[in-house]
Amino acid sequence: TAPEVFLGYLGTEFSDQFSLGVIAYEMLTGRLPYGADVARATSERAQANLRYRSASTITERVPDWVDGALCRAVHPVPGKRYDALSAFLEDLRRPNPAFERDHSVPLAERDPVRFWQLVSAVLAVLCTVLFYQVFGNP
């Protein structure tokens, strides 16, 4: 169900586009683009905090241009989705250069969870080394 429906708005062609995008995303990844968060986002503020989970980071089988088309089709704000369903379908059929990503994106942006896990691991090792240097073995 499209996010705007949870706010009490009637479904539109944009809602249908959202649903089709979610179905395509789930077929490609086995997951939902926002997990179960859409159903819990019952205010505009909560919906503004929804974060798209990139399909190409879940499975390498999804090209960046397909992921870009899916991301736009399932945007929480109806006005930021495709103006027409045919434009979405066209972007799924043919690579849209606008959705090609520069593969030099920093790890912190590509996968922030993994980035902070690595930072935490390095800090834990440094803290352990410093602890043994300061307190040493008696």
MODELLER restraints for C-alpha pairs under 7 A, 6 or more apart:
rsr = mdl.restraints
at = mdl.atoms
rsr.add(forms.Gaussian(group=physical.xy_distance, feature=features.Distance(at['CA:1:A'], at['CA:19:A']), mean=6.19, stdev=0.5))
rsr.add(forms.Gaussian(group=physical.xy_distance, feature=features.Distance(at['CA:2:A'], at['CA:15:A']), mean=5.20, stdev=0.5))
rsr.add(forms.Gaussian(group=physical.xy_distance, feature=features.Distance(at['CA:2:A'], at['CA:18:A']), mean=5.85, stdev=0.5))
rsr.add(forms.Gaussian(group=physical.xy_distance, feature=features.Distance(at['CA:2:A'], at['CA:19:A']), mean=6.42, stdev=0.5))
rsr.add(forms.Gaussian(group=physical.xy_distance, feature=features.Distance(at['CA:3:A'], at['CA:38:A']), mean=5.93, stdev=0.5))
rsr.add(forms.Gaussian(group=physical.xy_distance, feature=features.Distance(at['CA:3:A'], at['CA:76:A']), mean=5.98, stdev=0.5))
rsr.add(forms.Gaussian(group=physical.xy_distance, feature=features.Distance(at['CA:5:A'], at['CA:11:A']), mean=6.24, stdev=0.5))
rsr.add(forms.Gaussian(group=physical.xy_distance, feature=features.Distance(at['CA:6:A'], at['CA:42:A']), mean=5.55, stdev=0.5))
rsr.add(forms.Gaussian(group=physical.xy_distance, feature=features.Distance(at['CA:7:A'], at['CA:42:A']), mean=5.74, stdev=0.5))
rsr.add(forms.Gaussian(group=physical.xy_distance, feature=features.Distance(at['CA:7:A'], at['CA:43:A']), mean=6.35, stdev=0.5))
rsr.add(forms.Gaussian(group=physical.xy_distance, feature=features.Distance(at['CA:14:A'], at['CA:78:A']), mean=5.81, stdev=0.5))
rsr.add(forms.Gaussian(group=physical.xy_distance, feature=features.Distance(at['CA:17:A'], at['CA:73:A']), mean=6.18, stdev=0.5))
rsr.add(forms.Gaussian(group=physical.xy_distance, feature=features.Distance(at['CA:17:A'], at['CA:85:A']), mean=6.31, stdev=0.5))
rsr.add(forms.Gaussian(group=physical.xy_distance, feature=features.Distance(at['CA:18:A'], at['CA:73:A']), mean=5.58, stdev=0.5))
rsr.add(forms.Gaussian(group=physical.xy_distance, feature=features.Distance(at['CA:18:A'], at['CA:74:A']), mean=4.62, stdev=0.5))
rsr.add(forms.Gaussian(group=physical.xy_distance, feature=features.Distance(at['CA:21:A'], at['CA:70:A']), mean=5.69, stdev=0.5))
rsr.add(forms.Gaussian(group=physical.xy_distance, feature=features.Distance(at['CA:21:A'], at['CA:73:A']), mean=5.49, stdev=0.5))
rsr.add(forms.Gaussian(group=physical.xy_distance, feature=features.Distance(at['CA:21:A'], at['CA:74:A']), mean=5.63, stdev=0.5))
rsr.add(forms.Gaussian(group=physical.xy_distance, feature=features.Distance(at['CA:22:A'], at['CA:32:A']), mean=6.56, stdev=0.5))
rsr.add(forms.Gaussian(group=physical.xy_distance, feature=features.Distance(at['CA:22:A'], at['CA:33:A']), mean=6.70, stdev=0.5))
rsr.add(forms.Gaussian(group=physical.xy_distance, feature=features.Distance(at['CA:22:A'], at['CA:74:A']), mean=6.51, stdev=0.5))
rsr.add(forms.Gaussian(group=physical.xy_distance, feature=features.Distance(at['CA:25:A'], at['CA:32:A']), mean=6.75, stdev=0.5))
rsr.add(forms.Gaussian(group=physical.xy_distance, feature=features.Distance(at['CA:25:A'], at['CA:33:A']), mean=6.72, stdev=0.5))
rsr.add(forms.Gaussian(group=physical.xy_distance, feature=features.Distance(at['CA:25:A'], at['CA:70:A']), mean=6.70, stdev=0.5))
rsr.add(forms.Gaussian(group=physical.xy_distance, feature=features.Distance(at['CA:26:A'], at['CA:32:A']), mean=5.55, stdev=0.5))
rsr.add(forms.Gaussian(group=physical.xy_distance, feature=features.Distance(at['CA:29:A'], at['CA:55:A']), mean=6.44, stdev=0.5))
rsr.add(forms.Gaussian(group=physical.xy_distance, feature=features.Distance(at['CA:29:A'], at['CA:58:A']), mean=6.60, stdev=0.5))
rsr.add(forms.Gaussian(group=physical.xy_distance, feature=features.Distance(at['CA:29:A'], at['CA:59:A']), mean=6.43, stdev=0.5))
rsr.add(forms.Gaussian(group=physical.xy_distance, feature=features.Distance(at['CA:33:A'], at['CA:52:A']), mean=5.65, stdev=0.5))
rsr.add(forms.Gaussian(group=physical.xy_distance, feature=features.Distance(at['CA:33:A'], at['CA:53:A']), mean=5.33, stdev=0.5))
rsr.add(forms.Gaussian(group=physical.xy_distance, feature=features.Distance(at['CA:34:A'], at['CA:50:A']), mean=6.79, stdev=0.5))
rsr.add(forms.Gaussian(group=physical.xy_distance, feature=features.Distance(at['CA:34:A'], at['CA:51:A']), mean=6.46, stdev=0.5))
rsr.add(forms.Gaussian(group=physical.xy_distance, feature=features.Distance(at['CA:34:A'], at['CA:52:A']), mean=5.62, stdev=0.5))
rsr.add(forms.Gaussian(group=physical.xy_distance, feature=features.Distance(at['CA:34:A'], at['CA:53:A']), mean=6.31, stdev=0.5))
rsr.add(forms.Gaussian(group=physical.xy_distance, feature=features.Distance(at['CA:41:A'], at['CA:47:A']), mean=5.26, stdev=0.5))
rsr.add(forms.Gaussian(group=physical.xy_distance, feature=features.Distance(at['CA:47:A'], at['CA:76:A']), mean=6.47, stdev=0.5))
rsr.add(forms.Gaussian(group=physical.xy_distance, feature=features.Distance(at['CA:52:A'], at['CA:71:A']), mean=6.88, stdev=0.5))
rsr.add(forms.Gaussian(group=physical.xy_distance, feature=features.Distance(at['CA:54:A'], at['CA:67:A']), mean=6.61, stdev=0.5))
rsr.add(forms.Gaussian(group=physical.xy_distance, feature=features.Distance(at['CA:55:A'], at['CA:62:A']), mean=6.42, stdev=0.5))
rsr.add(forms.Gaussian(group=physical.xy_distance, feature=features.Distance(at['CA:55:A'], at['CA:67:A']), mean=5.69, stdev=0.5))
rsr.add(forms.Gaussian(group=physical.xy_distance, feature=features.Distance(at['CA:56:A'], at['CA:62:A']), mean=4.94, stdev=0.5))
rsr.add(forms.Gaussian(group=physical.xy_distance, feature=features.Distance(at['CA:56:A'], at['CA:63:A']), mean=6.23, stdev=0.5))
rsr.add(forms.Gaussian(group=physical.xy_distance, feature=features.Distance(at['CA:56:A'], at['CA:64:A']), mean=6.23, stdev=0.5))
rsr.add(forms.Gaussian(group=physical.xy_distance, feature=features.Distance(at['CA:56:A'], at['CA:67:A']), mean=6.15, stdev=0.5))
rsr.add(forms.Gaussian(group=physical.xy_distance, feature=features.Distance(at['CA:64:A'], at['CA:99:A']), mean=6.37, stdev=0.5))
rsr.add(forms.Gaussian(group=physical.xy_distance, feature=features.Distance(at['CA:64:A'], at['CA:100:A']), mean=5.65, stdev=0.5))
rsr.add(forms.Gaussian(group=physical.xy_distance, feature=features.Distance(at['CA:64:A'], at['CA:101:A']), mean=6.44, stdev=0.5))
rsr.add(forms.Gaussian(group=physical.xy_distance, feature=features.Distance(at['CA:65:A'], at['CA:95:A']), mean=5.58, stdev=0.5))
rsr.add(forms.Gaussian(group=physical.xy_distance, feature=features.Distance(at['CA:65:A'], at['CA:96:A']), mean=5.92, stdev=0.5))
rsr.add(forms.Gaussian(group=physical.xy_distance, feature=features.Distance(at['CA:65:A'], at['CA:99:A']), mean=4.68, stdev=0.5))
rsr.add(forms.Gaussian(group=physical.xy_distance, feature=features.Distance(at['CA:65:A'], at['CA:100:A']), mean=5.44, stdev=0.5))
rsr.add(forms.Gaussian(group=physical.xy_distance, feature=features.Distance(at['CA:66:A'], at['CA:92:A']), mean=5.79, stdev=0.5))
rsr.add(forms.Gaussian(group=physical.xy_distance, feature=features.Distance(at['CA:68:A'], at['CA:99:A']), mean=5.10, stdev=0.5))
rsr.add(forms.Gaussian(group=physical.xy_distance, feature=features.Distance(at['CA:69:A'], at['CA:88:A']), mean=6.45, stdev=0.5))
rsr.add(forms.Gaussian(group=physical.xy_distance, feature=features.Distance(at['CA:69:A'], at['CA:91:A']), mean=5.96, stdev=0.5))
rsr.add(forms.Gaussian(group=physical.xy_distance, feature=features.Distance(at['CA:69:A'], at['CA:92:A']), mean=6.49, stdev=0.5))
rsr.add(forms.Gaussian(group=physical.xy_distance, feature=features.Distance(at['CA:72:A'], at['CA:80:A']), mean=6.93, stdev=0.5))
rsr.add(forms.Gaussian(group=physical.xy_distance, feature=features.Distance(at['CA:72:A'], at['CA:81:A']), mean=5.26, stdev=0.5))
rsr.add(forms.Gaussian(group=physical.xy_distance, feature=features.Distance(at['CA:72:A'], at['CA:82:A']), mean=6.82, stdev=0.5))
rsr.add(forms.Gaussian(group=physical.xy_distance, feature=features.Distance(at['CA:73:A'], at['CA:81:A']), mean=5.05, stdev=0.5))
rsr.add(forms.Gaussian(group=physical.xy_distance, feature=features.Distance(at['CA:73:A'], at['CA:82:A']), mean=6.17, stdev=0.5))
rsr.add(forms.Gaussian(group=physical.xy_distance, feature=features.Distance(at['CA:73:A'], at['CA:88:A']), mean=6.80, stdev=0.5))
rsr.add(forms.Gaussian(group=physical.xy_distance, feature=features.Distance(at['CA:74:A'], at['CA:81:A']), mean=6.91, stdev=0.5))
rsr.add(forms.Gaussian(group=physical.xy_distance, feature=features.Distance(at['CA:75:A'], at['CA:81:A']), mean=5.86, stdev=0.5))
rsr.add(forms.Gaussian(group=physical.xy_distance, feature=features.Distance(at['CA:82:A'], at['CA:88:A']), mean=6.19, stdev=0.5))
rsr.add(forms.Gaussian(group=physical.xy_distance, feature=features.Distance(at['CA:107:A'], at['CA:115:A']), mean=6.06, stdev=0.5))
rsr.add(forms.Gaussian(group=physical.xy_distance, feature=features.Distance(at['CA:108:A'], at['CA:115:A']), mean=5.25, stdev=0.5))
